[in-house]
């Protein structure tokens, strides 16, 4: 299991790591604190991860705009949204924005979280297989006149 954790609070990152390591002792978690490192680059698709766990960066920002932006990227990994408290309206907005699932930070359901991540990883592997043969994916492997199968062009730096 490989997971990208977009969470600012180190205590929450540690708590999630504990939940995951109970089922998958070899879990690989990459942490990305958004206030320290900034938002994820626009060309980043998190395809090397089974899922992305996203928390709002602060109390003032509910995180729905960032969630929607990530979920609308073609080929992006499934996003599990972590809400600070159980707010039904926020849960509904997160699901409408494209979240694969929603977890409440104040009371994490251990089995529910693990089942959700397993299903997200399984669905992502299927979607990734479909994405690899899509026109966008084929074009992303084109470097000028050459096509390199195991590489993806993230952005054009220069021409000539």
N, C-alpha and C positions, 0 to 999 in steps of 0.2 A: 504494500500500500504506500503510495506516494501522495502527499498532501501539501498544498500551499495554504498557509495560514496567514490571512491578512487581518492582523489583530495588533493593536497598540499595547495592550496591557500584558506584561510578562506573566502575571499570575494566571490570567485566563489561558494564555498559551501553554503554561505548565499543566493546568487542569485538563485541557483538551489532549495534551500529549499523554497524560496519565490514562484517560479514557481509552485512547487508541492503542496504547502499548499493552493494555490488558488483553486485547484480542490479537493484535499484530505486534509481537515483540520487536520485530525488525522494521517497524514503520519508519518511513523517512518523511520528516516534516521540515519544510522550508518556511521560515517566518519572514514576513514582510510587514514591519510596522509602518503604516502609511504616513504618519506625521513626520517620522524621521527620514524616510526614504522617498517620500512623494508617491503619487499614484503610479499604478502599473503602466508601463509604456503602451501606447495605442496599438503597436504591432504585436504585443505579447498575447499569446493564445492559451498558455498553460496546458498545452497538449501533452506534456510529459508527466502530468499529475493525474491521479485518479479523480480528484475533486479539489475545489477551492472552498475554504471556509472564510467567509467575509463578515466582519463586525463593523458597525458604524465607527468612524474614527473618533468621534467625540459625542458628548451629550447634546450639543447644539445641532449636530448633523445626524439625521436619522439613517443615512447611508443608502437610501432608495435610489438616488441618482447614480451613485457609483455602481450599485447592483445592476441597475438597468443597462448602464454602459457596458459592463462586462458581459452580461447575458446576451446582448445583441451582437457581439462579435462572432462572426461565423467560425465555427470550429472550436469555440472556447469550451473548456472543461465545465462540468456542472458546478453550480455555486450553491453552497449551503449558507443561508443567512442566519447570523446569530443576533437575536434581539436581546437588549439588556433586561427587559421585563416583558411579561406577557400582555401585549396590547393587541386585541383582535383586529383593530383597524390597520395597525402596522403590519401584522401578519398577512392580512389580505393584500395590502399594497405590495409587500415583498413578493408574494406569489404572482401577482399581476405583472410585476417587473421582470419575472422570469426565474425566480429562485427555484432550485430543485427541491428544496425543503427548508424549513425554518426550525431553529432550535432556540429555546429560551435560556439565556446564560444563568439566570438565578436558580433554575432547577433543570439541569440537563438529565434527560432520560437516557441512561447509559445504553440499554439495549436498542432503543429507538434510534439513537445517534449512530451506532455501529451498523444497524441494518440499513439506515439511510445512506451511509457512506459506501457500503457494499453494493447497494443497488446503483448508486451514482457512478461508481467505478465500472460496473458491468455495462451500464447504459452508455458511458463515455467511450468504452472500447468499441462498442457497436457503432456509435455515431462517428468515431474517428475512422473506422474502416470505410464508412460511406463518404466521409469528408475527403479522404485521400484520393478518391477517384472523381471528385467534383471539379468543375472548371476552375474555381478559385484556387484549389490546392495545386492543380496541374500548373497553373500560371505562376504560383508562388515558388515553384521549383525551377523556373526558367531564369537563367542568368544570361541575358543577351540572347545569343543564338543557341546556347547550350542549355540542356536540361539535366540537372543533377538530382537523381532520385531521393537520396536520403537527406537532402538539405532543403531549407526553406528560406527564401529571400524575405527578410523582415521589412526592409525599406531600401530604396535606392539612395546611395550616398553621392554618386556622381555619374555622369555619362561622358562617353568619349573614348 
